[in-house]
Amino acid sequence: MTARELGIALLGALAFALPPSAFAQNTNGKNLYTQRCAVCHGADIKGTGPLARKSNPPTPDLTTAAFKKRLESYPGVIVSSVILRPNGDLIPRTLKENGVKIAPHSWTVQDFRDLNKYMGDVISKSR
């Protein structure tokens, strides 16, 4: 893990060590998700995006009971998915192999909270 990734991971961990903000901007969470995640996970978060079946392993359905439980128990799961990429370089490799470019983003604590809230809201509504 690079120093930058470690710093971002620590920032993400801090996002969840503090109580969630009652003022999380769902608009920001929706925008982050739409711009950075939906290409694989789909607007419905069910792994239905245009690149969902082009990654190996295929993009998972994040509305499952198992993921919902992980999101509630370990909200930092988004941090590991977005930043640490436990599957090595799966995300950048899938994007590169399919000619998709997503601009770099400087994540903030509020971004992680907003993304977590947005995804949690969509998942709750899908069940």
GINORTA-V438725 format. One line per field, one symbol per residue. phi: phi as a letter, one per 30 degrees, with the letter a starting at -180 (. if undefined). psi: psi as a letter, one per 20 degrees, with the letter a starting at -180 (. if undefined). burial: b if it has 16 or more other C-alpha atoms within 10 Angstrom, else e. Layout:
phi: ???
psi: ???
burial: ???
This chain:
phi: .dddddddddddddecdcdeddceddddeddedddcbdecdidcicicddcecccbddddddcdeddedddddbedededddcdhdcicedddddddcicccdebcdcededdddddeddddddddc
psi: prhghgghghgghhhihqqqpikpohgggggggghihhhgiqhijjkjrhjgjiqorqpqojjqhghggghghmhihhghggghmikckgghgggghjkpppqqpnqrghggggggggggggghhi.
burial: eeeeeeebbebbbebbeeeeeeebbbebbbbbbeebbbbbbbbbbbbbbebbeebeeebbbbbeeebbeebeeebbbbbeebbbeeeeeebeebbeeeeeeeeeeebebbbbbbbbbbbbebbeeee
